[in-house]
Amino acid sequence: MIEKKQYKYDIAYLRIASEWSKLSYCKRKQVGAIIVRDRMIISDGYNGTPSGFENCCEDENGLTQWFVLHAEANAISKVARSTQTCENATLYITLSPCKECSKLIHQSGIKRVVFQHGYRDTSGLEFLEKAGIIVDQIEDLG
C-alpha cells in the first residue's frame, strides 16, 4: 500500500501527466508521461511523431503510423539527451506501458511506474513486475 504523503504526490504527478497528454496531436489516444527523481520532474513526454516530422499520428485508415513514439519513450529519450539519469526514478503515465516500452523502462533504470488507465495488453506490466519494478495503478485522480 502507498503511504498517504506519497499517494498525494502520485496524484499530483499523474494530473501533470494527464495535462501533458493534451499536447499530443494523436487522434486515437493521447498519452502523457512524467519522469520524477528525488521529487523533481526530470523529463516529460507525450505520444507523437519524431522531431521534424509532420504532426500526423494516424494514416488515412485511422491507424497509428509505425513511427509514432509513445509518451514514455519520448520522456526517456529526453533524459538520454540530457545530463540527468532515470536511475531509481518513477515514471508517471496516463496509460500503462506496452511491452516494447516496458523494455526501455527497465533498461533506463526506472524503479517504479505509476499509471492511470490500463492498456489492453498487460504483457508490458507483467514484464516490469518480473523485472522487479514497482507498478501501481491509480485510476481516480479525485
MDAnalysis code that builds the backbone (N, CA, C; Angstrom):
import MDAnalysis as mda
import numpy as np

u = mda.Universe.empty(426, n_residues=142, atom_resindex=np.repeat(np.arange(142), 3), trajectory=True)
u.add_TopologyAttr("name", ["N", "CA", "C"] * 142)
u.add_TopologyAttr("resid", np.arange(1, 143))
u.add_TopologyAttr("resname", ["MET", "ILE", "GLU", "LYS", "LYS", "GLN", "TYR", "LYS", "TYR", "ASP", "ILE", "ALA", "TYR", "LEU", "ARG", "ILE", "ALA", "SER", "GLU", "TRP", "SER", "LYS", "LEU", "SER", "TYR", "CYS", "LYS", "ARG", "LYS", "GLN", "VAL", "GLY", "ALA", "ILE", "ILE", "VAL", "ARG", "ASP", "ARG", "MET", "ILE", "ILE", "SER", "ASP", "GLY", "TYR", "ASN", "GLY", "THR", "PRO", "SER", "GLY", "PHE", "GLU", "ASN", "CYS", "CYS", "GLU", "ASP", "GLU", "ASN", "GLY", "LEU", "THR", "GLN", "TRP", "PHE", "VAL", "LEU", "HIS", "ALA", "GLU", "ALA", "ASN", "ALA", "ILE", "SER", "LYS", "VAL", "ALA", "ARG", "SER", "THR", "GLN", "THR", "CYS", "GLU", "ASN", "ALA", "THR", "LEU", "TYR", "ILE", "THR", "LEU", "SER", "PRO", "CYS", "LYS", "GLU", "CYS", "SER", "LYS", "LEU", "ILE", "HIS", "GLN", "SER", "GLY", "ILE", "LYS", "ARG", "VAL", "VAL", "PHE", "GLN", "HIS", "GLY", "TYR", "ARG", "ASP", "THR", "SER", "GLY", "LEU", "GLU", "PHE", "LEU", "GLU", "LYS", "ALA", "GLY", "ILE", "ILE", "VAL", "ASP", "GLN", "ILE", "GLU", "ASP", "LEU", "GLY"])
u.atoms.positions = np.array([
    [0.838, -1.196, 0.000],
    [0.000, 0.000, 0.000],
    [0.881, 1.257, 0.000],
    [0.438, 2.263, -0.723],
    [1.170, 3.514, -0.850],
    [0.906, 4.377, 0.380],
    [1.977, 4.936, 0.972],
    [1.791, 5.811, 2.135],
    [1.039, 7.071, 1.706],
    [0.357, 7.681, 2.667],
    [-0.544, 8.809, 2.391],
    [0.154, 9.979, 1.705],
    [1.328, 10.362, 2.192],
    [2.040, 11.500, 1.599],
    [2.479, 11.170, 0.167],
    [2.986, 9.956, -0.051],
    [3.406, 9.543, -1.393],
    [2.208, 9.518, -2.335],
    [1.087, 9.029, -1.849],
    [-0.132, 8.962, -2.651],
    [-0.541, 10.354, -3.134],
    [-0.411, 11.337, -2.258],
    [-0.734, 12.722, -2.608],
    [0.154, 13.217, -3.759],
    [1.448, 12.901, -3.683],
    [2.368, 13.264, -4.767],
    [2.048, 12.490, -6.044],
    [1.729, 11.204, -5.888],
    [1.393, 10.378, -7.051],
    [0.220, 10.971, -7.823],
    [-0.803, 11.398, -7.103],
    [-1.974, 12.011, -7.740],
    [-1.563, 13.284, -8.480],
    [-0.758, 14.107, -7.848],
    [-0.331, 15.372, -8.465],
    [0.473, 15.118, -9.740],
    [1.408, 14.175, -9.686],
    [2.221, 13.886, -10.874],
    [1.385, 13.259, -11.989],
    [0.418, 12.416, -11.629],
    [-0.463, 11.846, -12.657],
    [-1.329, 12.930, -13.297],
    [-1.734, 13.911, -12.510],
    [-2.502, 15.034, -13.071],
    [-1.652, 15.822, -14.067],
    [-0.373, 16.002, -13.740],
    [0.531, 16.696, -14.671],
    [0.674, 15.875, -15.954],
    [0.846, 14.565, -15.815],
    [0.946, 13.695, -16.994],
    [-0.326, 13.782, -17.839],
    [-1.467, 13.853, -17.169],
    [-2.741, 13.972, -17.872],
    [-2.820, 15.283, -18.658],
    [-2.391, 16.373, -18.038],
    [-2.352, 17.661, -18.745],
    [-1.382, 17.601, -19.925],
    [-0.248, 16.941, -19.720],
    [0.768, 16.840, -20.767],
    [0.234, 16.044, -21.957],
    [-0.622, 15.055, -21.682],
    [-1.179, 14.234, -22.762],
    [-1.973, 15.081, -23.753],
    [-2.522, 16.186, -23.284],
    [-3.337, 17.051, -24.141],
    [-2.514, 17.769, -25.209],
    [-1.191, 17.710, -25.086],
    [-0.317, 18.309, -26.100],
    [-0.143, 17.401, -27.316],
    [-0.534, 16.149, -27.188],
    [-0.398, 15.186, -28.277],
    [-1.326, 15.531, -29.435],
    [-0.839, 15.332, -30.647],
    [-1.645, 15.537, -31.842],
    [-2.373, 14.267, -32.263],
    [-2.133, 13.183, -31.562],
    [-2.767, 11.912, -31.910],
    [-4.271, 11.991, -31.673],
    [-5.032, 11.453, -32.627],
    [-6.486, 11.485, -32.528],
    [-7.034, 10.273, -31.785],
    [-6.421, 9.107, -31.967],
    [-6.938, 7.868, -31.367],
    [-6.791, 7.848, -29.854],
    [-5.634, 8.246, -29.382],
    [-5.372, 8.211, -27.942],
    [-4.257, 9.199, -27.621],
    [-4.469, 9.996, -26.604],
    [-3.453, 10.947, -26.155],
    [-2.904, 10.444, -24.824],
    [-1.583, 10.282, -24.775],
    [-0.927, 9.731, -23.588],
    [0.169, 10.697, -23.141],
    [0.254, 10.912, -21.829],
    [1.286, 11.776, -21.263],
    [2.126, 11.018, -20.251],
    [3.390, 11.435, -20.120],
    [4.319, 10.794, -19.179],
    [5.189, 11.844, -18.502],
    [5.495, 11.594, -17.251],
    [6.380, 12.450, -16.455],
    [7.366, 11.521, -15.750],
    [8.640, 11.874, -15.758],
    [9.637, 11.107, -15.009],
    [10.104, 11.970, -13.843],
    [10.039, 11.389, -12.645],
    [10.366, 12.103, -11.414],
    [11.476, 11.367, -10.685],
    [12.471, 12.137, -10.253],
    [13.575, 11.579, -9.470],
    [13.861, 12.529, -8.317],
    [13.899, 11.998, -7.109],
    [14.123, 12.822, -5.912],
    [13.142, 13.990, -5.840],
    [11.872, 13.694, -6.107],
    [10.769, 14.665, -6.083],
    [10.963, 15.840, -7.056],
    [11.725, 15.600, -8.109],
    [11.946, 16.634, -9.115],
    [11.592, 16.048, -10.485],
    [10.795, 16.766, -11.246],
    [10.464, 16.322, -12.602],
    [11.711, 16.496, -13.461],
    [12.198, 15.390, -14.004],
    [13.400, 15.453, -14.835],
    [13.093, 15.319, -16.320],
    [11.869, 14.870, -16.646],
    [11.509, 14.755, -18.048],
    [10.005, 14.624, -18.201],
    [9.554, 14.867, -19.412],
    [8.139, 14.747, -19.748],
    [8.043, 14.281, -21.185],
    [6.895, 13.768, -21.529],
    [6.702, 13.329, -22.908],
    [5.242, 13.055, -23.178],
    [4.913, 13.038, -24.441],
    [3.579, 12.638, -24.879],
    [3.743, 11.894, -26.187],
    [2.744, 11.117, -26.566],
    [2.865, 10.345, -27.792],
    [2.742, 11.262, -29.004],
    [3.588, 10.990, -29.981],
    [3.579, 11.804, -31.185],
    [4.711, 11.426, -32.127],
    [4.799, 12.175, -33.192],
    [5.805, 11.900, -34.209],
    [7.177, 12.414, -33.769],
    [8.248, 11.844, -34.343],
    [9.593, 12.325, -34.003],
    [9.790, 13.785, -34.406],
    [10.741, 14.440, -33.769],
    [11.061, 15.843, -34.065],
    [11.288, 16.029, -35.560],
    [10.710, 17.083, -36.106],
    [10.905, 17.408, -37.508],
    [9.908, 16.747, -38.448],
    [9.082, 15.825, -37.934],
    [8.076, 15.173, -38.764],
    [6.743, 15.902, -38.632],
    [5.906, 15.756, -39.654],
    [4.569, 16.330, -39.598],
    [3.810, 15.722, -38.415],
    [3.043, 16.550, -37.708],
    [2.310, 16.091, -36.523],
    [1.022, 15.360, -36.904],
    [1.180, 14.287, -37.651],
    [0.047, 13.470, -38.068],
    [0.326, 12.041, -37.616],
    [-0.363, 11.605, -36.580],
    [-0.074, 10.306, -35.967],
    [-0.781, 9.135, -36.636],
    [-1.898, 9.395, -37.317],
    [-2.666, 8.324, -37.918],
    [-2.576, 8.362, -39.441],
    [-2.706, 7.183, -40.071],
    [-2.723, 7.114, -41.532],
    [-4.141, 7.370, -42.040],
    [-4.351, 7.237, -43.352],
    [-5.665, 7.527, -43.952],
    [-6.768, 6.575, -43.465],
    [-6.370, 5.437, -42.888],
    [-7.347, 4.483, -42.349],
    [-7.593, 4.685, -40.848],
    [-6.950, 5.707, -40.263],
    [-7.120, 5.979, -38.846],
    [-6.237, 5.142, -37.941],
    [-5.305, 4.389, -38.523],
    [-4.388, 3.564, -37.735],
    [-3.132, 4.354, -37.388],
    [-2.571, 4.078, -36.246],
    [-1.370, 4.792, -35.803],
    [-0.196, 4.470, -36.717],
    [0.501, 5.520, -37.158],
    [1.688, 5.355, -38.001],
    [2.764, 4.588, -37.215],
    [3.538, 3.765, -37.895],
    [4.538, 2.922, -37.227],
    [5.615, 3.737, -36.524],
    [5.868, 4.951, -36.973],
    [6.976, 5.738, -36.427],
    [6.581, 6.631, -35.252],
    [5.322, 6.591, -34.844],
    [4.875, 7.399, -33.700],
    [5.536, 6.876, -32.431],
    [6.079, 7.802, -31.655],
    [6.725, 7.448, -30.392],
    [5.709, 7.478, -29.258],
    [5.822, 6.519, -28.360],
    [4.962, 6.515, -27.182],
    [5.469, 7.546, -26.179],
    [4.586, 7.981, -25.303],
    [4.897, 9.048, -24.343],
    [6.116, 8.709, -23.485],
    [6.171, 7.478, -22.961],
    [7.285, 7.110, -22.094],
    [8.595, 7.023, -22.867],
    [8.541, 6.591, -24.130],
    [9.743, 6.547, -24.967],
    [10.260, 7.962, -25.217],
    [9.354, 8.898, -25.446],
    [9.748, 10.299, -25.620],
    [10.397, 10.851, -24.358],
    [9.806, 10.574, -23.202],
    [10.350, 11.081, -21.938],
    [11.722, 10.475, -21.644],
    [11.875, 9.178, -21.860],
    [13.163, 8.514, -21.625],
    [14.219, 9.037, -22.599],
    [13.819, 9.267, -23.844],
    [14.753, 9.806, -24.843],
    [15.244, 11.197, -24.467],
    [14.362, 12.008, -23.902],
    [14.766, 13.346, -23.454],
    [15.821, 13.259, -22.358],
    [15.654, 12.313, -21.446],
    [16.647, 12.131, -20.376],
    [17.982, 11.703, -20.982],
    [17.930, 10.837, -21.959],
    [19.161, 10.349, -22.601],
    [19.951, 11.484, -23.251],
    [19.252, 12.524, -23.679],
    [19.908, 13.673, -24.316],
    [20.315, 14.744, -23.324],
    [20.084, 14.493, -22.037],
    [20.384, 15.486, -21.009],
    [21.509, 14.988, -20.100],
    [21.738, 15.724, -19.047],
    [22.735, 15.312, -18.050],
    [22.084, 14.536, -16.909],
    [20.781, 14.312, -17.002],
    [20.042, 13.588, -15.965],
    [20.155, 12.081, -16.171],
    [19.669, 11.322, -15.198],
    [19.588, 9.874, -15.295],
    [18.236, 9.408, -14.772],
    [17.741, 8.319, -15.322],
    [16.481, 7.726, -14.858],
    [16.703, 6.756, -13.700],
    [17.948, 6.566, -13.300],
    [18.266, 5.615, -12.233],
    [17.434, 5.902, -10.984],
    [16.669, 4.902, -10.545],
    [15.809, 4.977, -9.355],
    [14.675, 5.993, -9.469],
    [14.314, 6.369, -10.670],
    [13.239, 7.338, -10.886],
    [11.880, 6.640, -10.919],
    [10.828, 7.459, -10.902],
    [9.454, 6.982, -11.050],
    [8.878, 7.557, -12.334],
    [8.228, 6.706, -13.098],
    [7.537, 7.116, -14.316],
    [6.052, 7.199, -14.018],
    [5.466, 8.362, -14.284],
    [4.030, 8.559, -14.162],
    [3.474, 8.629, -15.571],
    [2.475, 7.794, -15.861],
    [1.961, 7.724, -17.225],
    [0.453, 7.498, -17.217],
    [-0.224, 8.108, -18.179],
    [-1.681, 8.038, -18.190],
    [-2.206, 6.695, -18.700],
    [-1.389, 5.931, -19.414],
    [-1.773, 4.619, -19.937],
    [-0.647, 3.642, -19.651],
    [-0.963, 2.466, -19.149],
    [0.092, 1.505, -18.811],
    [0.938, 1.192, -20.047],
    [2.234, 0.937, -19.836],
    [3.150, 0.766, -20.964],
    [2.954, -0.534, -21.742],
    [3.238, -0.453, -23.025],
    [3.230, -1.638, -23.886],
    [4.497, -2.452, -23.604],
    [4.580, -3.624, -24.212],
    [5.739, -4.482, -23.952],
    [7.038, -3.874, -24.486],
    [6.991, -3.167, -25.594],
    [8.214, -2.558, -26.140],
    [8.728, -1.453, -25.217],
    [7.834, -0.597, -24.756],
    [8.244, 0.486, -23.860],
    [8.671, -0.044, -22.498],
    [8.100, -1.164, -22.082],
    [8.493, -1.762, -20.800],
    [9.968, -2.149, -20.803],
    [10.464, -2.582, -21.939],
    [11.899, -2.902, -22.037],
    [12.740, -1.638, -21.859],
    [12.310, -0.544, -22.476],
    [13.020, 0.733, -22.329],
    [13.001, 1.216, -20.883],
    [11.853, 1.072, -20.243],
    [11.704, 1.488, -18.845],
    [12.692, 0.722, -17.974],
    [12.728, -0.585, -18.147],
    [13.636, -1.424, -17.357],
    [15.095, -1.053, -17.613],
    [15.472, -0.937, -18.861],
    [16.868, -0.645, -19.219],
    [17.301, 0.748, -18.782],
    [16.343, 1.676, -18.643],
    [16.692, 3.052, -18.276],
    [16.996, 3.209, -16.782],
    [16.603, 2.214, -15.982],
    [16.859, 2.296, -14.543],
    [15.684, 2.778, -13.719],
    [14.539, 3.026, -14.370],
    [13.341, 3.424, -13.644],
    [12.943, 2.280, -12.708],
    [12.610, 2.622, -11.459],
    [12.310, 1.601, -10.455],
    [10.835, 1.508, -10.083],
    [10.043, 2.488, -10.535],
    [8.616, 2.470, -10.200],
    [7.829, 3.082, -11.346],
    [6.684, 2.490, -11.638],
    [5.782, 3.006, -12.662],
    [4.410, 3.175, -12.031],
    [3.850, 4.380, -12.164],
    [2.506, 4.675, -11.676],
    [1.682, 5.064, -12.904],
    [0.601, 4.339, -13.132],
    [-0.217, 4.623, -14.309],
    [-1.672, 4.802, -13.921],
    [-2.417, 5.451, -14.817],
    [-3.821, 5.707, -14.546],
    [-4.722, 4.647, -15.191],
    [-4.647, 4.513, -16.494],
    [-5.521, 3.578, -17.215],
    [-4.712, 2.381, -17.711],
    [-5.363, 1.230, -17.742],
    [-4.695, 0.026, -18.215],
    [-4.799, -0.128, -19.720],
    [-3.690, -0.519, -20.338],
    [-3.639, -0.834, -21.761],
    [-4.193, -2.242, -21.942],
    [-4.827, -2.517, -23.072],
    [-5.493, -3.812, -23.279],
    [-4.539, -5.002, -23.170],
    [-3.283, -4.811, -23.557],
    [-2.279, -5.868, -23.464],
    [-1.484, -5.659, -22.176],
    [-1.572, -6.592, -21.257],
    [-0.925, -6.438, -19.949],
    [0.480, -7.033, -19.899],
    [0.989, -7.518, -21.024],
    [2.316, -8.159, -21.012],
    [3.430, -7.185, -20.625],
    [3.260, -5.889, -20.915],
    [4.251, -4.894, -20.508],
    [4.334, -4.782, -18.994],
    [3.187, -4.759, -18.342],
    [3.152, -4.693, -16.877],
    [3.712, -5.973, -16.257],
    [3.373, -7.093, -16.851],
    [3.878, -8.379, -16.353],
    [5.407, -8.417, -16.440],
    [5.952, -7.908, -17.547],
    [7.405, -7.848, -17.710],
    [8.039, -6.966, -16.636],
    [7.457, -5.789, -16.404],
    [8.001, -4.865, -15.407],
    [8.018, -5.503, -14.021],
    [6.926, -6.152, -13.662],
    [6.860, -6.798, -12.351],
    [7.892, -7.917, -12.232],
    [8.063, -8.673, -13.303],
    [9.070, -9.740, -13.318],
    [10.482, -9.163, -13.160],
    [10.674, -7.944, -13.682],
    [11.976, -7.274, -13.609],
    [12.197, -6.610, -12.245],
    [11.204, -6.688, -11.359],
    [11.354, -6.111, -10.025],
    [10.991, -4.643, -9.929],
    [10.324, -4.128, -10.934],
    [9.903, -2.731, -10.930],
    [8.542, -2.644, -10.240],
    [8.394, -1.695, -9.333],
    [7.138, -1.499, -8.625],
    [6.134, -0.880, -9.587],
    [4.951, -1.467, -9.656],
    [3.908, -0.996, -10.556],
    [2.650, -0.702, -9.728],
    [2.164, 0.531, -9.828],
    [0.944, 0.937, -9.114],
    [-0.025, 1.588, -10.079],
    [-1.302, 1.263, -9.928],
    [-2.339, 1.907, -10.724],
    [-3.195, 2.786, -9.828],
    [-3.428, 4.018, -10.280],
    [-4.320, 4.947, -9.581],
    [-5.273, 5.484, -10.658],
    [-6.485, 4.985, -10.656],
    [-7.452, 5.387, -11.686],
    [-8.140, 6.700, -11.351],
    [-8.529, 6.857, -10.096],
    [-9.290, 8.036, -9.689],
    [-8.347, 9.139, -9.193],
    [-8.270, 10.209, -9.951],
    [-7.392, 11.325, -9.573],
    [-8.114, 12.363, -8.724],
    [-9.337, 12.045, -8.345],
    [-10.093, 12.927, -7.450],
    [-10.538, 14.124, -8.125],
])
